[in-house]
Amino acid sequence: MTIDWLSFLVVFVASIVAASVVVLLFASAIRLFATPHPGAAAGSARDEEMDDVEGPARPAWATAGGVVLFVLSGLAVLFGLYLIIPFFHR
């Protein structure tokens, strides 16, 4: 039995790229959800006492973008599971 090293390399690179894309999508979504409201001072530290639910919220575009990126990362994970589990290919 011999190992096809080229195929091994292709699978290795594809898995690294796919994992990086999922992590990038998820981290970008988290970053968008952490976007402060437009009137916040630049570089100001957040504190639990500063989290006022009636106060200004993050911009709507940041919330929408975060949701879209979370959905895309979830779809990428589900597609990976589809490729791995043979039951879904019947």
C-alpha positions in Angstrom: 0.0 0.0 0.0 1.4 3.4 -1.0 0.4 6.8 0.0 -0.6 9.3 -2.7 1.2 12.3 -1.4 -0.3 14.7 -3.9 -3.9 13.8 -2.8 -2.8 14.1 0.9 -1.4 17.6 0.2 -4.7 18.6 -1.6 -6.8 17.4 1.4 -4.5 19.1 3.9 -4.6 22.5 2.1 -8.3 22.3 1.5 -8.9 21.6 5.2 -6.7 24.5 6.3 -8.4 26.9 3.9 -11.9 25.8 4.9 -11.1 26.0 8.6 -9.6 29.5 8.1 -12.7 30.7 6.2 -15.0 29.5 8.9 -12.9 31.1 11.7 -12.7 34.3 9.7 -16.4 34.5 9.2 -17.2 33.8 12.8 -14.6 36.2 14.2 -15.8 38.9 11.8 -19.4 38.4 13.0 -18.3 38.7 16.6 -16.4 41.9 15.8 -19.4 43.4 14.1 -21.6 42.7 17.1 -19.0 44.5 19.3 -19.3 47.7 17.2 -20.1 50.5 19.6 -22.8 53.1 19.0 -21.9 56.0 16.7 -21.5 58.5 19.7 -19.0 56.4 21.6 -15.6 57.8 22.3 -12.8 56.2 20.3 -10.8 53.7 22.3 -13.0 53.9 25.4 -13.0 50.8 27.6 -16.3 49.1 28.1 -17.5 48.2 31.5 -20.5 46.3 32.9 -21.8 49.5 34.4 -21.7 51.1 30.9 -24.0 48.4 29.3 -27.2 50.4 29.4 -30.0 48.6 27.5 -32.0 51.7 27.0 -29.0 53.6 25.6 -27.8 53.9 22.1 -27.3 50.6 20.3 -24.9 49.4 17.7 -25.6 50.4 14.1 -28.2 48.4 12.2 -25.7 47.6 9.4 -23.4 46.0 12.0 -26.1 43.8 13.4 -27.3 42.8 10.0 -23.7 42.1 8.9 -23.0 40.0 12.0 -26.1 37.9 11.5 -25.2 37.3 7.8 -21.7 36.2 8.7 -22.9 33.9 11.5 -25.3 32.3 9.0 -22.6 31.9 6.4 -20.3 30.3 9.0 -23.0 27.9 10.0 -23.8 27.0 6.4 -20.1 26.3 5.8 -20.0 23.9 8.8 -23.2 22.2 7.7 -21.7 21.8 4.2 -18.6 20.2 5.7 -20.7 17.8 7.7 -22.6 16.9 4.5 -19.3 16.1 2.8 -18.1 14.0 5.6 -21.2 11.9 6.5 -21.9 9.3 3.8 -25.6 8.9 5.0 -26.5 12.2 3.3 -25.2 11.0 -0.1 -27.7 8.3 -0.6 
